[in-house]
Amino acid sequence: MAGFVDRQFINSLLRHPDDRNNQDLNTIYYYLKRLEALAFVREPGLRALCKAVRYQHYEANDILYCRGELSTCWYILLSGSVFIDGSMFLPRS
C-alpha cells in the first residue's frame, strides 16, 4: 500500500500546478504533512505550498547549486542521496 501512496504522490506532483485537482492537492498535502522538515508549517501555509511544489529528477553527479550561489528554492529528497560540503544525506522516513 505504501508504494501506491508514494506513486500517487509522485503522479500528483508530475501534474502542472495549474492542472491539479482537489484529490492531487490532498495527496500532496498529506504526504508533506508527514515530513519532519515541514512539521512547523501551519495548514494554510502547507496547503498553499501544495499548489506550487513540483517534481524534479536528477541523475547521479548532477550539481543542483554551488557554494556562494543564491538558492531560489527548497529541495526535498525523496530517494537517493545528496552530498553537501562533503557529507552525505539520505531521505528520512
All heavy atoms as an XYZ file, in Angstrom:
768
protein
N       0.821     -1.197      0.000
C       0.000      0.000      0.000
C       0.863      1.258      0.000
O       0.531      2.232     -0.628
C      -0.942     -0.027      1.198
C      -1.923      1.118      1.213
S      -3.025      1.050     -0.177
C      -4.555      1.386      0.595
N       1.978      1.236      0.722
C       2.838      2.420      0.780
C       3.356      2.784     -0.602
O       3.462      3.950     -0.935
C       3.998      2.176      1.739
N       3.678      1.778     -1.429
C       4.132      2.038     -2.786
C       3.067      2.746     -3.605
O       3.370      3.634     -4.390
N       1.821      2.359     -3.411
C       0.714      3.003     -4.122
C       0.592      4.465     -3.705
O       0.450      5.344     -4.541
C      -0.606      2.266     -3.858
C      -1.800      2.992     -4.407
C      -2.057      2.978     -5.766
C      -2.647      3.698     -3.574
C      -3.143      3.657     -6.282
C      -3.745      4.378     -4.079
C      -3.996      4.354     -5.442
N       0.677      4.726     -2.418
C       0.572      6.107     -1.928
C       1.726      6.932     -2.478
O       1.529      8.046     -2.952
C       0.535      6.150     -0.384
C       0.597      7.572      0.116
C      -0.711      5.455      0.129
N       2.932      6.398     -2.446
C       4.082      7.125     -2.972
C       3.929      7.382     -4.469
O       4.241      8.457     -4.948
C       5.369      6.357     -2.707
C       5.727      6.305     -1.229
O       5.152      7.086     -0.446
O       6.575      5.480     -0.880
N       3.453      6.394     -5.199
C       3.253      6.558     -6.648
C       2.179      7.612     -6.910
O       2.297      8.429     -7.802
C       2.862      5.201     -7.255
C       2.807      5.202     -8.744
C       4.228      5.218     -9.317
N       4.342      6.398    -10.153
C       5.469      6.951    -10.556
N       6.613      6.448    -10.211
N       5.487      8.005    -11.296
N       1.134      7.584     -6.107
C       0.057      8.567     -6.246
C       0.599      9.974     -5.946
O       0.254     10.938     -6.629
C      -1.086      8.209     -5.300
C      -2.334      9.018     -5.500
C      -3.462      8.540     -4.598
O      -3.268      7.717     -3.704
N      -4.642      9.061     -4.830
N       1.449     10.085     -4.944
C       2.080     11.355     -4.604
C       2.917     11.869     -5.771
O       2.796     13.034     -6.175
C       2.934     11.172     -3.348
C       3.780     12.357     -2.988
C       3.196     13.557     -2.601
C       5.157     12.269     -3.022
C       3.983     14.654     -2.258
C       5.945     13.355     -2.673
C       5.356     14.544     -2.301
N       3.750     11.002     -6.338
C       4.594     11.388     -7.470
C       3.736     11.796     -8.656
O       3.990     12.813     -9.309
C       5.560     10.241     -7.868
C       6.494      9.896     -6.717
C       6.342     10.606     -9.130
C       7.401     11.013     -6.274
N       2.697     11.024     -8.945
C       1.808     11.364    -10.067
C       1.156     12.723     -9.864
O       1.008     13.496    -10.811
C       0.744     10.290    -10.267
C       1.310      9.023    -10.855
O       2.366      9.031    -11.486
N       0.620      7.913    -10.656
N       0.773     13.029     -8.634
C       0.174     14.334     -8.341
C       1.192     15.455     -8.542
O       0.861     16.521     -9.061
C      -0.363     14.364     -6.911
O      -1.426     13.461     -6.757
N       2.436     15.216     -8.137
C       3.479     16.217     -8.318
C       3.838     16.425     -9.785
O       4.232     17.527    -10.183
C       4.753     15.806     -7.563
C       4.737     15.909     -6.054
C       6.046     15.386     -5.493
C       4.497     17.330     -5.600
N       3.712     15.376    -10.587
C       4.065     15.472    -12.005
C       3.088     16.350    -12.786
O       3.444     16.884    -13.834
C       4.141     14.078    -12.629
C       5.365     13.261    -12.230
C       5.237     11.829    -12.719
C       6.643     13.897    -12.744
N       1.872     16.496    -12.283
C       0.906     17.381    -12.949
C       1.364     18.826    -12.797
O       1.901     19.214    -11.775
C      -0.467     17.285    -12.305
C      -1.255     16.101    -12.661
C      -2.684     16.309    -12.154
N      -3.260     15.072    -11.722
C      -3.798     14.189    -12.548
N      -3.834     14.421    -13.829
N      -4.290     13.073    -12.066
N       1.120     19.601    -13.814
C       1.404     21.034    -13.724
C       0.553     21.608    -12.592
O      -0.620     21.248    -12.452
C       1.061     21.716    -15.054
C       1.526     23.125    -15.106
N       0.804     24.156    -14.571
C       2.659     23.666    -15.619
C       1.455     25.283    -14.748
N       2.590     25.008    -15.387
N       1.121     22.481    -11.763
C       0.363     23.014    -10.624
C      -1.010     23.582    -10.984
O      -1.956     23.446    -10.212
C       1.285     24.101    -10.061
C       2.649     23.598    -10.388
C       2.511     22.941    -11.732
N      -1.142     24.183    -12.153
C      -2.439     24.734    -12.566
C      -3.454     23.648    -12.924
O      -4.657     23.924    -12.982
C      -2.272     25.669    -13.766
C      -1.490     26.927    -13.411
O      -1.481     27.310    -12.221
O      -0.890     27.525    -14.334
N      -2.983     22.438    -13.193
C      -3.869     21.344    -13.606
C      -4.223     20.389    -12.470
O      -4.900     19.397    -12.690
C      -3.215     20.538    -14.736
C      -3.018     21.373    -15.994
O      -3.791     22.335    -16.189
O      -2.092     21.069    -16.761
N      -3.769     20.660    -11.260
C      -4.031     19.763    -10.134
C      -5.466     19.918     -9.637
O      -5.965     21.024     -9.479
C      -3.063     20.049     -8.986
C      -1.652     19.661     -9.337
C      -0.694     19.904     -8.213
N       0.647     19.580     -8.677
C       1.729     20.182     -8.262
N       1.662     21.127     -7.344
N       2.900     19.838     -8.745
N      -6.087     18.775     -9.371
C      -7.443     18.797     -8.811
C      -7.360     18.669     -7.290
O      -6.271     18.566     -6.723
C      -8.302     17.688     -9.443
C      -7.711     16.304     -9.236
O      -7.094     16.030     -8.206
N      -7.900     15.433    -10.216
N      -8.508     18.681     -6.635
C      -8.531     18.600     -5.164
C      -7.892     17.315     -4.648
O      -7.239     17.325     -3.605
C      -9.961     18.734     -4.639
C     -10.433     20.168     -4.677
O      -9.621     21.086     -4.677
N     -11.734     20.361     -4.719
N      -8.102     16.206     -5.356
C      -7.502     14.946     -4.923
C      -5.976     15.040     -4.974
O      -5.289     14.583     -4.054
C      -7.991     13.787     -5.785
C      -7.423     12.448     -5.335
C      -7.926     11.295     -6.181
O      -8.792     11.456     -7.027
N      -7.377     10.124     -5.951
N      -5.438     15.630     -6.039
C      -3.982     15.817     -6.145
C      -3.465     16.669     -4.989
O      -2.469     16.328     -4.351
C      -3.608     16.500     -7.463
C      -3.871     15.648     -8.673
O      -3.722     14.414     -8.585
O      -4.223     16.215     -9.724
N      -4.157     17.776     -4.721
C      -3.725     18.683     -3.661
C      -3.780     18.007     -2.294
O      -2.882     18.188     -1.466
C      -4.572     19.950     -3.672
C      -4.402     20.829     -4.916
C      -5.418     21.964     -4.908
C      -2.991     21.362     -5.032
N      -4.818     17.199     -2.055
C      -4.918     16.472     -0.779
C      -3.835     15.416     -0.652
O      -3.260     15.230      0.424
C      -6.301     15.847     -0.618
C      -7.339     16.871     -0.235
O      -7.036     17.878      0.395
N      -8.578     16.628     -0.623
N      -3.543     14.718     -1.730
C      -2.480     13.710     -1.715
C      -1.142     14.362     -1.373
O      -0.401     13.871     -0.519
C      -2.384     13.004     -3.085
O      -3.621     12.356     -3.352
C      -1.249     11.996     -3.114
N      -0.845     15.469     -2.013
C       0.401     16.192     -1.754
C       0.418     16.700     -0.315
O       1.416     16.557      0.402
C       0.576     17.349     -2.755
C       0.756     16.790     -4.165
C       1.760     18.237     -2.364
C       0.652     17.829     -5.266
N      -0.688     17.269      0.134
C      -0.777     17.817      1.490
C      -0.481     16.749      2.542
O       0.335     16.963      3.435
C      -2.157     18.423      1.723
C      -2.394     18.827      3.158
C      -1.852     20.008      3.662
C      -3.119     18.021      4.021
C      -2.041     20.376      4.985
C      -3.312     18.381      5.342
C      -2.772     19.554      5.824
O      -2.955     19.908      7.132
N      -1.141     15.590      2.440
C      -0.969     14.569      3.471
C       0.429     13.961      3.451
O       0.943     13.548      4.481
C      -2.060     13.502      3.374
C      -3.377     14.046      3.873
C      -4.430     14.281      3.018
C      -3.549     14.370      5.214
C      -5.624     14.819      3.471
C      -4.738     14.901      5.687
C      -5.768     15.123      4.808
O      -6.932     15.662      5.277
N       1.061     13.930      2.289
C       2.435     13.436      2.236
C       3.387     14.455      2.870
O       4.224     14.105      3.703
C       2.853     13.150      0.791
C       4.165     12.416      0.711
C       4.192     11.025      0.692
C       5.376     13.090      0.679
C       5.391     10.343      0.642
C       6.575     12.424      0.628
C       6.578     11.049      0.606
O       7.770     10.375      0.565
N       3.244     15.727      2.481
C       4.133     16.763      3.015
C       3.936     16.950      4.517
O       4.891     17.253      5.240
C       3.908     18.090      2.290
C       4.280     18.142      0.814
C       4.007     19.535      0.251
C       5.717     17.731      0.582
N       2.721     16.770      4.970
C       2.397     16.940      6.393
C       3.201     15.972      7.269
O       3.520     16.278      8.416
C       0.896     16.707      6.578
C       0.378     16.917      7.957
C      -1.128     16.694      7.963
C      -1.654     16.630      9.368
N      -3.084     16.418      9.410
N       3.551     14.812      6.724
C       4.300     13.804      7.475
C       5.790     14.093      7.559
O       6.508     13.473      8.333
C       4.128     12.425      6.833
C       2.718     11.922      6.839
C       2.630     10.545      6.255
N       3.457     10.422      5.051
C       3.542      9.351      4.306
N       2.856      8.284      4.619
N       4.305      9.325      3.248
N       6.279     15.028      6.752
C       7.712     15.301      6.715
C       8.137     16.160      7.900
O       7.546     17.199      8.179
C       8.090     16.004      5.409
C       7.848     15.208      4.132
C       8.187     16.064      2.920
C       8.651     13.923      4.127
N       9.177     15.718      8.574
C       9.678     16.414      9.760
C      10.054     17.868      9.457
O       9.795     18.769     10.255
C      10.892     15.655     10.297
C      11.494     16.250     11.532
C      12.724     15.464     11.984
O      12.932     14.327     11.535
O      13.478     16.023     12.800
N      10.649     18.104      8.301
C      11.098     19.453      7.947
C       9.947     20.441      7.795
O      10.146     21.653      7.913
C      11.910     19.405      6.656
N       8.747     19.943      7.541
C       7.593     20.817      7.339
C       6.614     20.768      8.509
O       5.524     21.324      8.429
C       6.875     20.447      6.036
C       7.717     20.598      4.769
C       6.961     20.092      3.559
C       8.147     22.042      4.571
N       6.991     20.133      9.587
C       6.095     19.977     10.737
C       5.691     21.315     11.355
O       4.617     21.438     11.936
C       6.749     19.088     11.793
N       6.534     22.326     11.210
C       6.259     23.627     11.812
C       5.306     24.476     10.966
O       4.810     25.499     11.427
C       7.568     24.401     12.011
C       8.229     24.781     10.720
C       7.970     26.014     10.145
C       9.090     23.907     10.084
C       8.568     26.358      8.941
C       9.690     24.249      8.885
C       9.435     25.481      8.311
N       5.053     24.069      9.735
C       4.217     24.856      8.823
C       2.744     24.599      9.133
O       2.305     23.449      9.186
C       4.524     24.518      7.348
C       3.662     25.333      6.408
C       6.001     24.730      7.052
N       1.999     25.649      9.332
C       0.570     25.518      9.621
C      -0.194     25.135      8.370
O       0.287     25.300      7.251
C       0.031     26.813     10.208
C       0.615     27.089     11.572
C      -0.122     28.187     12.253
N       0.376     28.315     13.618
C       0.349     29.425     14.296
N      -0.166     30.519     13.778
N       0.825     29.461     15.527
N      -1.414     24.634      8.573
C      -2.204     24.104      7.467
C      -2.361     25.077      6.294
O      -2.139     24.666      5.150
C      -3.580     23.642      7.949
C      -4.378     23.015      6.828
C      -5.717     22.457      7.265
O      -5.987     22.353      8.467
O      -6.500     22.125      6.364
N      -2.740     26.346      6.505
C      -2.893     27.233      5.336
C      -1.604     27.390      4.526
O      -1.643     27.395      3.293
C      -3.316     28.568      5.951
C      -3.881     28.230      7.292
C      -3.129     27.015      7.756
N      -0.481     27.485      5.223
C       0.798     27.607      4.530
C       1.152     26.350      3.763
O       1.643     26.408      2.635
N       0.888     25.207      4.373
C       1.182     23.931      3.725
C       0.271     23.711      2.521
O       0.707     23.233      1.481
C       1.049     22.787      4.727
C       1.648     21.451      4.334
C       3.118     21.584      3.950
C       1.495     20.449      5.461
N      -0.995     24.092      2.644
C      -1.931     23.971      1.513
C      -1.493     24.879      0.358
O      -1.586     24.486     -0.806
C      -3.346     24.303      1.952
C      -3.920     23.282      2.920
C      -5.132     22.603      2.343
N      -5.651     21.634      3.304
C      -5.866     20.381      3.010
N      -5.623     19.932      1.797
N      -6.338     19.545      3.908
N      -1.005     26.069      0.684
C      -0.501     26.965     -0.361
C       0.732     26.369     -1.032
O       0.890     26.458     -2.253
C      -0.177     28.332      0.231
N       1.585     25.737     -0.244
C       2.776     25.091     -0.773
C       2.406     23.974     -1.752
O       3.066     23.789     -2.773
C       3.617     24.542      0.385
C       4.989     23.992      0.074
C       5.883     25.071     -0.519
C       5.618     23.432      1.332
N       1.329     23.260     -1.459
C       0.884     22.157     -2.313
C       0.528     22.620     -3.726
O       0.586     21.841     -4.671
C      -0.332     21.459     -1.703
S       0.042     20.602     -0.168
N       0.171     23.879     -3.849
C      -0.191     24.425     -5.159
C       1.032     24.828     -5.970
O       0.906     25.136     -7.154
C      -1.118     25.629     -4.977
C      -2.446     25.262     -4.366
C      -3.294     26.487     -4.135
C      -4.607     26.103     -3.454
N      -5.432     27.289     -3.175
N       2.200     24.840     -5.349
C       3.397     25.315     -6.037
C       4.489     24.260     -6.204
O       5.328     24.390     -7.092
C       3.973     26.510     -5.284
N       4.507     23.227     -5.347
C       5.596     22.252     -5.409
C       5.608     21.536     -6.745
O       4.579     21.406     -7.410
C       5.522     21.220     -4.255
C       5.713     21.876     -2.926
C       4.245     20.422     -4.307
N       6.787     21.082     -7.130
C       6.912     20.339     -8.387
C       7.946     19.243     -8.216
O       8.797     19.306     -7.341
C       7.269     21.262     -9.534
C       8.597     21.929     -9.416
C       8.843     22.869    -10.604
N      10.194     23.316    -10.606
C      10.610     24.435    -10.033
N       9.765     25.216     -9.421
N      11.883     24.770    -10.084
N       7.865     18.246     -9.060
C       8.756     17.102     -9.010
C       9.916     17.331     -9.958
O       9.730     17.746    -11.100
C       7.990     15.847     -9.420
C       8.810     14.589     -9.363
C       8.978     13.919     -8.161
C       9.401     14.066    -10.498
C       9.732     12.756     -8.095
C      10.152     12.907    -10.439
C      10.311     12.260     -9.239
O      11.049     11.120     -9.171
N      11.125     17.065     -9.483
C      12.308     17.121    -10.330
C      13.129     15.869    -10.090
O      13.244     15.410     -8.954
C      13.153     18.357    -10.019
C      12.465     19.657    -10.350
C      13.344     20.858    -10.057
O      14.204     20.821     -9.188
N      13.115     21.926    -10.790
N      13.694     15.348    -11.138
C      14.521     14.145    -11.054
C      15.911     14.507    -11.574
O      16.045     15.162    -12.606
C      13.910     13.040    -11.923
C      14.745     11.811    -11.964
N      15.691     11.590    -12.936
C      14.791     10.736    -11.156
C      16.275     10.426    -12.720
N      15.748      9.894    -11.641
N      16.933     14.092    -10.840
C      18.305     14.368    -11.236
C      19.084     13.070    -11.315
O      18.854     12.155    -10.528
C      18.983     15.299    -10.219
C      18.367     16.676    -10.192
C      17.382     16.990     -9.278
C      18.758     17.642    -11.110
C      16.800     18.251     -9.262
C      18.181     18.897    -11.103
C      17.209     19.195    -10.180
O      16.640     20.435    -10.174
N      19.997     13.026    -12.247
C      20.880     11.868    -12.387
C      22.023     11.983    -11.382
O      22.274     13.042    -10.821
C      21.436     11.812    -13.817
C      20.382     11.600    -14.889
C      19.636     10.286    -14.746
O      20.259      9.274    -14.371
O      18.427     10.270    -15.020
N      22.723     10.870    -11.178
C      23.882     10.861    -10.282
C      24.899     11.893    -10.742
O      25.086     12.114    -11.948
C      24.510      9.477    -10.268
N      25.519     12.557     -9.785
C      26.579     13.539    -10.008
C      26.098     14.863    -10.601
O      26.923     15.681    -10.993
C      27.715     12.962    -10.865
C      28.362     11.776    -10.205
O      28.612     11.784     -9.006
N      28.606     10.727    -10.973
N      24.785     15.077    -10.703
C      24.278     16.385    -11.118
C      24.521     17.384     -9.986
O      24.423     17.043     -8.809
C      22.774     16.342    -11.416
C      22.455     15.764    -12.781
O      23.395     15.540    -13.563
O      21.265     15.553    -13.061
N      24.829     18.597    -10.337
C      25.052     19.658     -9.347
C      23.823     20.554     -9.347
O      23.446     21.109    -10.380
C      26.325     20.461     -9.669
C      27.551     19.536     -9.595
C      26.457     21.653     -8.732
C      28.837     20.180    -10.033
N      23.187     20.672     -8.180
C      21.985     21.489     -8.062
C      22.336     22.961     -7.924
O      21.713     23.818     -8.525
C      21.134     21.032     -6.885
C      20.719     19.560     -6.918
C      19.862     19.225     -5.710
C      19.997     19.225     -8.204
N      23.299     23.253     -7.102
C      23.839     24.601     -6.985
C      25.174     24.519     -6.250
O      25.460     23.535     -5.583
C      22.868     25.579     -6.311
C      22.419     25.192     -4.929
C      23.101     25.637     -3.802
C      21.293     24.400     -4.737
C      22.685     25.283     -2.533
C      20.868     24.040     -3.471
C      21.573     24.491     -2.376
O      21.162     24.137     -1.120
N      25.972     25.554     -6.387
C      27.318     25.573     -5.802
C      27.394     26.559     -4.648
O      26.569     27.464     -4.532
C      28.344     25.973     -6.865
S      28.473     24.780     -8.205
N      28.386     26.364     -3.819
C      28.623     27.264     -2.682
C      28.717     28.705     -3.203
O      29.319     28.976     -4.227
C      29.922     26.886     -1.984
C      30.235     27.800     -0.814
C      31.492     27.402     -0.101
N      31.192     26.179      0.652
C      32.054     25.198      0.844
N      33.259     25.268      0.359
N      31.696     24.140      1.521
N      28.067     29.599     -2.487
C      28.090     31.006     -2.846
C      26.963     31.429     -3.769
O      26.708     32.615     -3.920
N      26.289     30.472     -4.402
C      25.155     30.805     -5.265
C      23.904     30.983     -4.417
O      23.728     30.314     -3.402
C      24.897     29.695     -6.290
C      25.959     29.559     -7.335
C      25.648     28.445     -8.322
O      24.727     27.645     -8.089
O      26.345     28.390     -9.329
N      23.044     31.870     -4.851
C      21.775     32.093     -4.175
C      20.808     30.982     -4.556
O      20.558     30.746     -5.741
C      21.199     33.454     -4.562
C      19.855     33.809     -3.958
C      19.979     33.933     -2.437
C      19.340     35.112     -4.546
N      20.294     30.279     -3.579
C      19.309     29.237     -3.833
C      17.925     29.883     -3.870
O      17.565     30.674     -2.999
C      19.354     28.176     -2.728
O      18.384     27.200     -2.968
N      17.157     29.544     -4.883
C      15.832     30.150     -5.044
C      14.708     29.181     -4.710
O      13.546     29.491     -4.930
C      15.653     30.655     -6.482
O      15.819     29.550     -7.382
C      16.664     31.743     -6.814
N      15.062     27.995     -4.204
C      14.024     27.018     -3.880
C      14.544     26.049     -2.819
O      15.722     26.038     -2.496
C      13.587     26.256     -5.117
S      14.899     25.278     -5.874
N      13.620     25.240     -2.299
C      13.958     24.156     -1.383
C      13.934     22.865     -2.170
O      13.197     22.717     -3.134
C      12.904     24.017     -0.297
C      12.931     25.011      0.793
C      13.636     26.167      0.862
C      12.178     24.924      1.998
N      13.370     26.806      2.037
C      12.476     26.066      2.751
C      11.290     24.004      2.508
C      11.910     26.302      3.994
C      10.729     24.242      3.741
C      11.037     25.376      4.476
N      14.721     21.906     -1.714
C      14.678     20.560     -2.270
C      14.292     19.607     -1.151
O      14.820     19.699     -0.044
C      16.037     20.147     -2.840
C      16.447     20.927     -4.058
C      17.262     22.055     -3.957
C      15.997     20.551     -5.315
C      17.628     22.780     -5.075
C      16.364     21.272     -6.446
C      17.172     22.374     -6.319
O      17.530     23.088     -7.430
N      13.385     18.704     -1.445
C      13.027     17.638     -0.511
C      13.466     16.338     -1.163
O      12.986     15.978     -2.232
C      11.513     17.616     -0.215
C      11.089     18.919      0.456
C      11.161     16.408      0.654
C       9.588     19.060      0.650
N      14.390     15.661     -0.530
C      14.950     14.429     -1.062
C      13.987     13.278     -0.797
O      13.705     12.951      0.352
C      16.310     14.167     -0.399
C      17.105     12.992     -0.887
C      17.477     13.155     -2.357
C      18.361     12.854     -0.039
N      13.452     12.686     -1.858
C      12.519     11.565     -1.720
C      13.234     10.225     -1.794
O      12.811      9.259     -1.171
C      11.446     11.640     -2.811
C      10.579     12.892     -2.809
C       9.640     12.880     -4.013
C       9.800     13.009     -1.516
N      14.305     10.159     -2.575
C      15.075      8.926     -2.674
C      16.493      9.281     -3.098
O      16.755     10.397     -3.543
C      14.435      7.969     -3.689
O      14.495      8.524     -4.985
N      17.403      8.341     -2.935
C      18.792      8.569     -3.302
C      19.557      9.218     -2.170
O      19.229      9.044     -0.994
N      20.572      9.974     -2.526
C      21.375     10.673     -1.528
C      21.895     11.964     -2.149
O      21.878     12.128     -3.370
C      22.545      9.801     -1.064
O      23.388      9.503     -2.150
N      22.350     12.853     -1.292
C      22.889     14.125     -1.756
C      24.114     14.452     -0.908
O      24.163     14.139      0.276
C      21.817     15.242     -1.677
C      21.391     15.514     -0.264
C      22.294     16.507     -2.346
N      25.126     15.035     -1.544
C      26.331     15.459     -0.839
C      26.307     16.971     -0.662
O      26.087     17.711     -1.618
C      27.591     15.064     -1.615
C      27.911     13.605     -1.512
C      27.457     12.715     -2.454
C      28.663     13.132     -0.451
C      27.732     11.372     -2.358
C      28.955     11.777     -0.346
C      28.482     10.896     -1.296
N      26.512     17.412      0.574
C      26.589     18.833      0.889
C      27.828     19.026      1.750
O      27.935     18.441      2.828
C      25.330     19.326      1.639
C      24.081     19.065      0.805
C      25.472     20.796      1.992
C      22.781     19.360      1.535
N      28.753     19.837      1.263
C      30.001     20.103      1.981
C      30.690     18.825      2.449
O      31.130     18.714      3.590
C      29.759     21.028      3.180
C      29.503     22.459      2.762
O      29.972     22.862      1.679
O      28.851     23.187      3.525
N      30.751     17.831      1.584
C      31.459     16.602      1.899
C      30.712     15.617      2.762
O      31.227     14.556      3.089
N      29.483     15.915      3.150
C      28.675     14.988      3.952
C      27.522     14.455      3.108
O      26.929     15.182      2.322
C      28.086     15.710      5.182
O      29.128     16.155      6.015
N      27.234     13.170      3.292
C      26.142     12.549      2.552
C      24.869     12.584      3.387
O      24.892     12.274      4.575
C      26.469     11.085      2.207
C      25.340     10.436      1.419
S      25.688      8.813      0.702
C      26.298      7.893      2.058
N      23.766     12.953      2.746
C      22.459     12.981      3.408
C      21.516     12.042      2.669
O      21.539     11.964      1.437
C      21.893     14.402      3.401
C      22.703     15.355      4.223
C      23.773     16.035      3.664
C      22.397     15.568      5.559
C      24.540     16.902      4.430
C      23.147     16.434      6.335
C      24.226     17.111      5.761
N      20.708     11.330      3.432
C      19.721     10.392      2.902
C      18.330     10.896      3.266
O      18.170     11.631      4.230
C      19.942      8.999      3.514
C      21.317      8.399      3.275
C      21.497      7.165      4.142
C      21.493      8.052      1.813
N      17.301     10.487      2.503
C      15.947     10.902      2.865
C      15.542     10.279      4.203
O      15.959      9.178      4.539
C      15.081     10.373      1.734
C      15.892      9.328      1.071
C      17.330      9.634      1.332
N      14.740     10.999      4.963
C      14.238     10.481      6.236
C      12.887      9.847      5.997
O      12.119     10.297      5.184
C      14.119     11.600      7.240
C      15.498     12.219      7.500
C      15.394     13.213      8.546
N      15.589     12.526      9.813
C      15.915     13.148     10.908
N      16.056     14.443     10.910
N      16.074     12.482     12.034
N      12.591      8.822      6.753
C      11.301      8.151      6.576
C      10.243      8.836      7.388
O      10.499      9.582      8.297
C      11.410      6.693      6.977
O      11.844      6.580      8.295
